[in-house]
Amino acid sequence: MTTHTPTGRYFHVNGGRIYGHFRKGDGPALVFLHYWGGSHRTWRPVIERLGPAQTFVSYDHRGWGESTEVPGPYGMEQLADDTERVIDELGYDEYTVVGHSMGGKVAQIFASRRPAAPPD
């Protein structure tokens, strides 16, 4: 069985770069958004229970974790912009956004910008 090891890296966003972990593998990708005061490490217990080839990204919102040097604003709209940038930078076509507390608010704003395509 092949295990895909998560990789740490920075993602370029407006005003700087934010840090996260991601793993290439089987999709659709899971995009994990942490709560106010959390970091990409918040999702570690969940990620450890995923299949060893599940594609995911878990990153630090600007102002938190290893992304404290990225300037504000730190509002939900800006955080949703950052989410969009991370997804685009990783080239995800299929993904599910999973947010907890503040991350859930960011996920809702992000989702409102990308409504589902009508069925064929």
N, C-alpha and C positions, 0 to 999 in steps of 0.2 A: 504494500500500500504506500502510495506517495503522500508525504506530508509537505504541505506548502508552508514555509516559515514566514511569519509576519515580518514586515520591513518598516523601519522608522524612516521618516523623511519630512521635509518641509513642503508646504503647498503655497504658491504665490497667490496672495489676495490683495485687495485694494489697500495700500499703505504699508505692506510688509509681507510677512509669511507666517503661517501657522503650522504647528507640528502635529503629526499623527502617525498612527500605525495602520498599515493596510496589508492585505494578503490577496494575491491573485490566485484564482482557482475556478471553482464552479460557481455559476450564477443562478439567479440574479444576485447582484451584490447587496450586502446589508450595509447601510450607512447609519452609524450610531452617533447620536447627538446627546451630550451630557447635560446635567442639570447645572444651575447657578452654583458656582463654587466647586464643581467637579473638574474632571479632565478626561483625556482619552483612557486613562486607567480605570475610570468608573465602570467601564463595560467589560473589564477583564474576566469577572466570574461568568458572564454570559458567553464571551468569546471562547473561553476554555471548554464550554459545552457544545460548541458548534462542531460539525464535521471537520476533519482535518484539511479539507480542500474547499471549504466555503469561502467565497470571496467576501471581503468586508473592508471597511475603513472606519476608524474611530480616531477622531482628531480633537485637539484642544481648541475651544472657541477663543477668539481674540480676548486677551486679558486674563486667561486662565492657563494653568499647567505650564507647559513650555512655550506658550505663546503670549507671555506677558508684555513683551516689548512692542506688540502691534498696537498702534494708536486707535482710539475710539473714532467714531461713536460705537458704543457697545449695545445699541438697540437691536431689537428683533429683526428689523429689516436688513441691517448690516450683516447680522449673523446668518440670515437666509441667503444673502449675496455670497457670503463665504462658503456656505454649503454648496451652492450652485457651482462655484469656482472649483471646489475640491472634486465634485462629481465630474465636471467637464475635464479637469486636468487628468483624472484617472481614465477618462474615456468610457465611463459606464453608460451603456444603452438601456440596460434593464437593472433596476435596483428597487429596494424597499428602504424607506427612511424610517428609523426607529428613534424616537426622542423621549426623554424622561424629563418631566417638569419643564424647565425653561427650554430644553431641547425639543419637547413636544410642541411648544409654541412656535419655535423656529421651524419645525417640520410642517406645521399647518400653514404658515406663511409661504414656505417654499412650495408646498403642494398646490396652493392657490394660484401660483404662477405657472404651473405645468399641469393643467387638467389632463385627465386621461383622454387618449385618442378614441374617437368613436369606433365601434367594432366594424370590421370589414363586411 
